[in-house]
């Protein structure tokens, strides 16, 4: 955010709090007072990393905040964001949501491997490091010039917020894989991954950052530059799981989309049953829609522990065997003797659903019918979701009936790809559906070959 007169670090903290679901490994905030940039980051959840004392040290009027979910580079403090580079000319802090597929090519440019560009003499272990080095190129007249020279070379998914000492920038890849929105405060501007974060900090939604657009924000206001022609391919999985239900994407409420998916799921996969229950929280809207359309009563059959996310303390063998109960526990008096329809958002490897079905049967369910509000996830994602390889995805090599047998359900139904797409009200040609149909909007051969090479042989950007 860019907001003179506001406590931008605290606002950024609450904005990140609203986006905690997008990454739980590390969190950080960078702030500039016009003279220097200070970065504070650590491993853990937003509320674990920051307290009043830490936020009080971050004084300024420009802030960039980030909570990380790693798709490139290890989950370590060194890879926490915002990333930071300092040169004799400027300093730069950057936060990145997405995953690049030509990182090795960009690293060669950043390290001066082609004799054209040079970085800051540091090692790069993530695609974000490489971008930061290129944007902070001291040979370029300004950060904006560096960004405009670099962004046309970048391939993959990226929604970026970055800043130098005086200016806030935001950029979105030409496909617009990941969401990015602009909001206005009484005394400034905010850019965020979701509209829900704008709501939390009291900003009014202005518009989405367009695919292929670089936005510059300073005392002169908001300016826009195009660095590439847009080829919209927004991520369909955002509607299934990633985005908060109280967020809007392309003008469409995510909650409304998920409820409509549930209605369509009931039409596509009806069943005689006594009760519809969700797997909370991501399965709840679709379960509501399924109950509405089917006429089967809706109920709460599973209780979720809201405080279980990623943990640094590994459970004991005894607890590990109980796996799913760390997060979910059945209400036996609701489930016992009932023919249950349990609605979840997706099946990736199948382990969770297998444990869930077993738990519901143990709680006394007479029948367990699983309904999934996405099509089978059969292909890996190279654009910012850390799915398993195709060999590890249960739908990569198994039929629906084989998956049903594997998880132990009485029946199994997935929403069709056409049904899910229709519920978003966005044409299929403007969506990335690659994890469901294997049709990648941009080539991924290099991503398959070099996704983890930076971790093995990090280039020196000098």
N, C-alpha and C positions, 0 to 999 in steps of 0.2 A: 504494500500500500504506500501511497504518497499522500501525506496529510500533515502539513505544518500546523502546530498547535495541539495536535492529538498525542496521546500516549500510544504511539504506533506499536511498540513492543507488546503492550498488553492487548491491543486490538488484534495483533497478529497471533498472539497466544490463543485467544478465544476463537479466531478463525481456524487455526489448526485443530483446536478441540472439536470443532464441527466437522473436520475432515479426518479425524482419527481413524475412521473405518478404512481409509485409503492406504494406510501404512502404519504399522505398529512397531517397527524395528528401532527407529531412531527419530529424533526431532531436533530442529534447530531454527534459530532466528538470527538474521543479520540486520543491523541497523546502521544508518548513516546520519550524522549530524551536519553534513555538508563539507566536513573536513576529513573525516576518516570513517571507515567501516569497521564495526565490531561484530564478531560472530560468536554466538554461544550455541553449542550443540552437544548432544550426548546420546548414548544408547538408551532406549526405553520409550515409554509412552509420553505424550506431551505433558501430562500432569506429573510424571516422574522426573522429567528433565528440568522443568521450570518451577520456580517458586517466586515469591515477592522479591526476595533479595537478588535473584538472578535477573529478573525483569527490570529491576530498578537500575541496573548497570547499563541497560541498553537504551540509551537516550538519543533521540534524533527525530527526523520527520519522514524518513523513508525506511521501509522494512520489507524484507523478503523472508518468508517462513516456509518450512517444509517438514512433512512427516513421511518417512521412507518405508517403502516396500520394495525389496531388491529384486531386480530382474537382470541386472548386469553388475558384476562385482560382489565380493563377499559382504556379509552383514557385519561390518566392523566400524569402529569409530572413525577411521580414516575415510570411509566412504559415506559417512553421514553428510547430509546436506543442510543448509546451502554450502556449496563448494566455494572456495575463495582463492583468488589470485591477486597478487600485487606486483606491479611493474613500476619502473621509474616514472611512467606517465600517468597511470591510473590504478585503481583497485576495483575488483569486481566480485560480487557474490551472486550465485545462481542456484535456482531450484528447478528441477526437471521432473516431469511426469511423463513416462513413456519408455521406449526402448529403441535405440538406433540399430540399423542393420548394416551400415557401412562404417562401423567404428574403426576398423583397422585402416581403412583408407584415410579417414579423417585423422587418425593418430599419426600416420605417415606425414601428412601435411603439417600437423601441429609440431612435430619433432624436426621439421626441416628436411625430411627425407626426400622431398622433391626440389629442394633448394629455393622454395618460394616463401614459406611461412616459418616462424619459430615461436616457441612458447616461453615458459618461464623457468626452465631448468628443474622441473619437478616430475615425479613419476605419475603416470595416469593408470588407474586400475578400474575405472568405469567410463562409460560413454559420456557421463556428465563431466568428468574431469577433462576429457578431450574438448568438449564444447567450451568449457570455461577457459581453457588455454587459448583456444582460437579467438574467442571474443575479447580476451584481454591482450591481444597482440599489440605490443608497443610500437610496431611499425605503422599501424593504421592511425589516421587522424583522430578517430573517436571510437568509442564502443559501438555506437550506432553504425558507423562505417564498417567495423569489423563484423558485426552481425549481418549486415546486408551483403557482405562479401562471402560470408560463411554459410548462411542458411540455404542458399540455392544448391549447395553441395551436399547437404545433409539428407539422408534417406532413412525413413522409419517414422516412428511415432514420437512426437515431442510437443508438449505444452510447457512453455518456459516462462518463468519470471526471473528477471535479473536486474542488477542495479550497479551503477558506479556511485561516486560520492554525491552526485547532484540529481540523477535522473533514474526513473524506474522504467523498465522495458518489459514487454510481454510478447511472446511469439507462439504461433501454432503451425504445425506442419500442414502442407497443402492438402492432405487427406482429412485433417481434423479428427484423427483417431480418438484422441482424448478430449474431454470437454475443457473449456476455458471461457470465463465470463468476466465482463467489465461491470463494475458497480460504482455508484457515486455516493460519497459522504457529504455532510454539510460543509466540510472543509477539506475535501480531497477526493481521492480515487482509490478503488480497490480492484485487484484482479484475483480471481480464485478459480479452483477446479470445479466448484459447484455453487449453484445459487443459494444452497442452504448456508454456506459460509457467509455470503453477503447478508443474509437475514440476521445471523448471530451478531455481526458487528454493526448493524444498523444502516447498512448501505442499500440503496435502491438499485434494482437491476436496470442496466442501461441496454446492453446487448451482448451477444457472444463475440468473442474475438474470432474473426473469420479465418478459415483455413488459408494458409499462405500469407498471413498478415503479421507485420511487426508494428506494435503500438509503443509510442514513446510518451512518457508523462513527466512533466516538470512544471515550473511556475508559469509557463506559457499555455498550459492545458494539455489536452490529449491530441496527439498527431498520429496519423496512420500511414504506413508505407506497405506496398505490396512487394514481396520478394519472389512470389511464384504464383502461377495460375492455380486456382482452387480445383481440386478433384475430390469432392466430399465423399468420405467413407467412414462415417462415425461408427464407433464400436457398438455392436448390438448387445454385447455382454454387459455393457453399462446398465441397460434396462433390466437385465436378468438379476444382477447381483451387485456390481461395483458401486453404483450411485446410491445415495440415500433416497428413500421414498419421497421425502419432502423437497427434493430437487426437481427442477425442470430442465429438460434437454430439448433443444430445438422447439421450444414453446410447448412441449408436451410434458405433463406431470408424470414422473416415474411411477408414483403410486397408482395413478389412473391406468397407466399401461399395464402394470402388474395385475391389477384387479381384472382388467379385460382379458389378459392372458389366462387367468383362472377360469373365466366364463367360457372361453374358447376351448380350454382343456377339458372342461366338463362335457362340452358338445362332442369333442373328438374322442374322448375316452370315458364314456359313462360307466357306472357300476352300481349295483345294488349294495347299499351300505347304510349304517346307522349314524355315523358321525364323520365330519370332516375336521381334521386338525392340521395346523401348520407346524413346520419345523421353524421355530422362531430364530431370528426375526425376519430373515429374507424370504421365507416361505409364506408369511402371513397375508400379504395382499392377495396373492394368487389363491390361497385357501379361502379367503372371503369370497372372491369371485366364483370359485368352484361351488361353494355352498349356495350362493345366490342362484346360480344357473341350474344346479342340480336339484335344489329343494331339500338336500340333505342338511340336517342341522350342523351348525358350526360350533366347535368347542375348543377349549384349551386343554389339550391332553399332555403337553410337554412344558416343563418349566425350564427356562434358560437361566444359567448363572451369568449375570451381566458383567461380572468382573473377570471372567476368564478370557484372555486373549493370548497372544504369544507370551511365553514365559521363559525366563532364563534359568529357572529351577526345574530340572528334569524330574518327572514323577518316578516314584519307585516302581519296581516290577509289578507289585500288587496293584498299585493305582493304574499303571499303564494298561493292565489287562482289563480294567474297568473303563478305559478309554473315554468313550463318549459321555459318561456320566460326569466328567469334569465340567461339561457344558450343559448337558440336558438330563432331566430326570422326569419320569412319567408320573402322571396323576392316576394312580391305580383305580381309584373309585370312579373315574371318568371313563377309563379304557376297558376295564374288565367286562368281558362278555359281549363287547361291541365289535361290529364289523367296521373297521376304521379305514378311512381314506386319509393318508398322510401326504401332505403337499410340501415339496422341497423345491429349491431353485434350480439345482443342477446335480448331475452325477459326474464326477471326474474319475477317480480311481475305483470307487465303489465300496471302499472300506467303511466309510461312515454309514452309508445306507444299510450295509450288512449288519453292523452293530446296532443300528437303530431298529431295524425290523426284529432282531432277536430280543431287544429290550422291550419292545411293545408286546411281543408274544409272552415274554416273561411276566409282564404286567397284566396278562389275562386277555389280550385282544383275541377275539374269535377268528377274525380275518384281518389281514393287513394288505391294503391296496395302495401302492405307491404311485403318485402322480407328480411329474416333473415339469416345471414351468419354463423349461428350455428344451431344445432338441438335444440329442446325444452329442456330447463334446468329444469329437473324434479326431481333431487336429490340434497341434500345439499352436500357441500364440507367440509371435515375435514382435508384437507391438505394445508390450507393457503389461501383460498378464503372465505370471510365472506358472503356466500350466505344465504338466508332465510332458515327457516325450510321447510320440504317438504310440510307441510300444507299451507305455505305462498307462495310457488312457484306456479305461475298460471298454469304451465304445469304439476304440481304434481297431479292435479285432474281434468283437463279439456282437451278436445280434441282440435285439431287444429281449427275445425269449431267453437267450443265454445269460443276459444281465439279470433278468428276473429270477432265474434259477440260482444265480450266484449270490444275490442278496437275500434270497429266501422269501420273497413276497408272493402273495397269492395272485396278484396281477401288477403290471407295470405299464404306465403310459407316459410318453413324452409329448409335449406340444409340438406340432409340426413347425418346420422352419417358416413356411408360408403364414401360419397362424401367428407366430411370434412377430414376424415382420409387419403383418397387417395391424397388430395391436399398437405398434409404435406410431403408426400413421405416416411413416417415412418410406419413400420408395426404396425398393431393394437395391437399386443402382447407387443409392447414396449411403449405403451401410456396408461396414466390414462384417461379413458373416463367416470369416475364414475358419474359426474354430469349429463351426458346424458343417461347412461344405468344402473346406480345403481350397477355396478360391481366394488367393491372397491378392489384395489390391496392388501391392508392389512386390517385386521378386524378393525371395528370402534365401536364396542359395548361400549367400555370404553369411547370413545370420546363422544358418545351420552349421556352417563350417567354423565360424570364429566367435560364437557367442561368448565363450569363456576364455578366449586366448589372452585377453588383457590381464586376467588374474595370474596366468602362468608366466607370461613374459611381458610385464608392463613396460611400455616404451618410455624413454626419458624425453620429456618435452623441453628442448633446450635450443 
